[in-house]
Amino acid sequence: MTAFLRILLLPALLVTGLGLAACERQGPAERAGRSLDRAGQNVRDAVDPPRGPVERLGRSVDRAVN
């Protein structure tokens, strides 16, 4: 491995490791934010309901992923 690759690879691995370590616990602000997001989604569904089965499926996938 060349020195150039080591210079590029080491910071990338460190940033990735730190990013993963920071995602373990959720604080109260993150839980409150998620609650607000869900409330906003419920309001959007009440004002503009999904029109077809594909749109309903897409919204449920969005909720499951986010």
C-alpha positions in Angstrom: 0.0 0.0 0.0 1.4 3.3 -1.0 1.8 6.2 1.4 -0.7 8.2 -0.6 -3.4 5.6 0.0 -2.6 5.4 3.7 -3.0 9.1 4.0 -6.4 8.9 2.3 -7.6 5.7 4.0 -6.8 6.4 7.6 -8.9 9.6 8.0 -11.8 8.0 6.1 -11.8 5.0 8.4 -11.6 7.3 11.5 -14.5 9.4 10.3 -16.6 6.3 9.6 -15.9 4.8 13.0 -16.7 8.0 14.8 -19.9 8.4 12.8 -21.1 4.9 13.7 -20.1 5.3 17.4 -22.2 8.5 17.6 -25.4 6.8 16.4 -25.9 4.4 19.2 -28.1 6.3 21.7 -30.9 8.7 21.1 -31.4 11.7 23.3 -34.5 13.5 24.2 -34.2 16.0 21.4 -34.0 13.2 18.8 -37.1 11.5 20.2 -39.0 14.8 20.2 -37.9 15.5 16.6 -39.1 12.0 15.6 -42.5 12.7 17.3 -42.8 16.0 15.5 -42.0 14.3 12.2 -44.7 11.7 12.8 -47.2 14.4 13.7 -46.4 16.3 10.5 -46.9 13.1 8.5 -50.2 12.5 10.1 -51.3 16.1 9.2 -50.2 15.6 5.7 -52.1 12.4 5.4 -55.2 14.1 6.7 -54.9 17.1 4.3 -53.7 15.2 1.3 -54.5 11.5 1.7 -52.7 9.0 -0.5 -54.7 8.4 -3.7 -53.8 4.9 -4.6 -52.3 1.7 -3.3 -48.8 2.5 -4.6 -48.7 5.9 -3.0 -50.0 4.3 0.3 -47.2 1.7 0.1 -44.6 4.4 -0.6 -45.6 6.4 2.4 -45.6 3.3 4.7 -42.1 2.5 3.4 -41.0 6.1 4.1 -42.2 5.8 7.7 -40.5 2.4 8.2 -37.2 3.7 6.8 -37.2 7.1 8.5 
